[in-house]
Amino acid sequence: MHLREGILKSLHDAPTAGHLGFAKTYDRIRRKFFWPGLYRSFRRYVSHCRECQRRKSPPQRPPGLLRPILPAEMPFAKIGIDLLGRFPLTTQGNRWIIVCTDYLIRFTVTKALPSGEAVEIAKFLVEDVILKHGSPREIISDRGRSFLSNLVKEVNNLFMTYHLLTTAYHPQTNGLTE
């Protein structure tokens, strides 16, 4: 048994062997040696090799099916919001622009904001969107700090609005507003 482990070690762990992985190293071993259960022995040996486990790339899950954003049944039932900025300070003291786009009729509402904080976003949603166009069923936004605030969550709960968040670093999800 010790002879087999020595063979596996010399053809897999040695500096000249290079931890080539299972397929290449197994091919080298089976050309020179044979014993009953060689495949199983080597599979177990490689699976316990710390260096191979450390270098091994993490398993990748296959991408899932695309889930398209369907248009709403009526205007302002589904909206996308985004915050643009930080821009140079205007004479009115604003540095940010909030954009709200309706997913059905493509109507856009914008407003300049001084700081882009959650209080300003909540105020914009209530005064410039909900009171003028009605409460949306869905809001799509990125994962900006202001959009994830408790205040914005409370506004969404109050008006029974579902907040859909885009995938991080994938602004195409909210491309209509971006």
C-alpha positions in Angstrom: 0.0 0.0 0.0 2.8 2.4 0.8 4.4 1.7 -2.6 1.2 2.9 -4.3 1.1 6.1 -2.3 4.7 6.8 -3.1 3.9 6.3 -6.9 0.9 8.7 -6.6 2.9 11.2 -4.7 5.9 11.2 -7.1 3.7 11.5 -10.2 1.3 14.1 -8.7 3.0 16.1 -5.9 6.6 16.3 -7.0 7.8 19.8 -8.3 8.2 18.3 -11.7 4.7 16.8 -11.7 3.1 20.2 -11.2 -0.4 19.1 -9.9 -1.7 18.9 -13.4 -5.1 17.7 -12.3 -6.8 14.4 -12.5 -7.0 13.6 -16.2 -3.4 14.4 -17.2 -1.8 12.9 -14.2 -4.0 9.7 -14.3 -3.0 9.3 -18.0 0.7 9.5 -17.0 0.2 7.0 -14.1 -1.7 4.4 -16.1 0.9 4.3 -18.9 3.5 3.2 -16.4 1.7 1.4 -13.6 -1.3 -0.8 -13.0 -3.1 -2.2 -9.9 -6.7 -3.2 -9.2 -8.6 0.0 -8.3 -6.0 2.4 -9.7 -8.6 4.8 -10.9 -10.4 4.9 -7.5 -7.1 5.2 -5.6 -6.0 8.1 -7.7 -9.4 9.9 -7.7 -9.3 9.7 -3.9 -5.7 10.9 -3.7 -6.3 13.9 -5.9 -9.6 14.8 -4.1 -7.6 15.0 -0.8 -4.7 17.0 -2.3 -4.7 20.4 -0.5 -2.8 22.1 -3.3 -5.2 21.0 -6.0 -8.2 22.0 -3.8 -6.6 25.5 -3.2 -6.0 26.1 -6.9 -9.2 24.6 -8.2 -11.6 27.1 -9.6 -14.9 27.4 -7.8 -17.8 25.6 -9.4 -19.8 27.7 -11.8 -23.6 27.4 -11.9 -25.1 27.5 -15.4 -26.9 30.7 -16.1 -30.6 30.6 -15.5 -33.4 31.4 -17.9 -33.9 35.1 -18.8 -36.8 36.7 -17.1 -38.0 39.6 -19.2 -39.6 42.6 -17.6 -43.1 42.6 -19.0 -45.0 45.8 -19.8 -47.6 47.0 -17.4 -51.3 46.9 -18.1 -51.9 50.6 -17.4 -49.7 53.7 -17.2 -47.6 54.2 -14.1 -48.3 50.6 -12.9 -44.7 49.8 -13.4 -41.9 52.4 -13.1 -38.2 52.5 -13.1 -36.2 55.0 -11.0 -32.6 55.9 -11.0 -30.4 58.6 -9.5 -27.9 60.4 -11.7 -25.0 62.4 -10.3 -23.0 63.7 -8.6 -22.9 66.7 -10.8 -21.3 70.1 -10.2 -23.3 72.3 -7.8 -26.1 74.3 -9.5 -27.1 77.8 -8.6 -30.2 76.3 -6.9 -27.9 74.0 -4.8 -28.6 70.7 -6.6 -26.1 68.0 -7.5 -28.3 65.0 -8.4 -31.1 64.2 -10.8 -33.7 61.6 -10.1 -35.3 59.9 -13.1 -38.6 58.0 -13.1 -39.8 56.3 -16.3 -43.1 54.6 -16.9 -42.6 51.1 -18.5 -45.8 51.3 -20.6 -46.0 54.7 -22.2 -42.3 55.7 -21.6 -43.3 58.9 -19.9 -40.4 60.3 -17.8 -40.5 62.5 -14.7 -37.2 64.1 -13.6 -36.3 66.4 -10.7 -33.0 68.0 -9.5 -32.1 67.1 -5.9 -29.5 68.6 -3.6 -28.2 65.4 -2.0 -29.9 62.2 -3.4 -30.7 61.0 0.1 -33.6 58.7 1.0 -35.7 61.6 2.3 -35.6 63.3 -1.0 -36.3 60.1 -3.0 -39.3 59.3 -0.8 -40.6 62.9 -1.1 -40.1 62.7 -4.9 -42.0 59.4 -5.1 -44.9 60.7 -3.1 -45.2 64.2 -4.4 -44.1 63.9 -8.1 -45.1 60.3 -8.9 -47.8 58.9 -6.6 -49.9 62.1 -6.1 -49.8 63.0 -9.7 -50.0 59.7 -11.5 -51.2 57.2 -9.0 -49.4 54.5 -6.9 -47.3 52.1 -9.0 -47.6 48.3 -8.5 -43.9 47.9 -9.2 -40.8 50.0 -8.9 -37.6 48.9 -10.5 -34.3 50.4 -9.2 -30.7 49.6 -8.7 -29.3 48.7 -5.3 -28.3 52.3 -4.4 -28.1 53.1 -0.7 -30.9 55.6 -0.9 -33.3 53.1 -2.7 -32.7 50.4 0.0 -33.3 52.7 2.9 -36.0 52.0 5.5 -37.9 55.2 4.6 -38.3 54.2 0.9 -39.3 50.7 2.1 -42.0 52.2 4.3 -43.3 54.4 1.4 -43.5 51.3 -0.8 -45.3 49.4 2.0 -47.7 52.2 2.6 -48.7 52.4 -1.1 -48.5 48.6 -1.6 -45.8 48.9 -4.2 -43.4 45.9 -4.9 -39.8 47.0 -5.2 -37.8 45.0 -7.7 -34.0 45.4 -7.4 -31.7 44.9 -10.3 -28.7 42.6 -10.2 -25.6 44.2 -9.0 -23.3 45.6 -11.8 -26.0 44.8 -14.4 -27.7 48.2 -15.2 -29.3 46.8 -18.3 -32.1 45.4 -16.2 -33.3 49.0 -15.6 -32.1 50.1 -19.1 -35.2 52.0 -19.8 -34.4 54.4 -17.0 -30.6 54.3 -17.1 
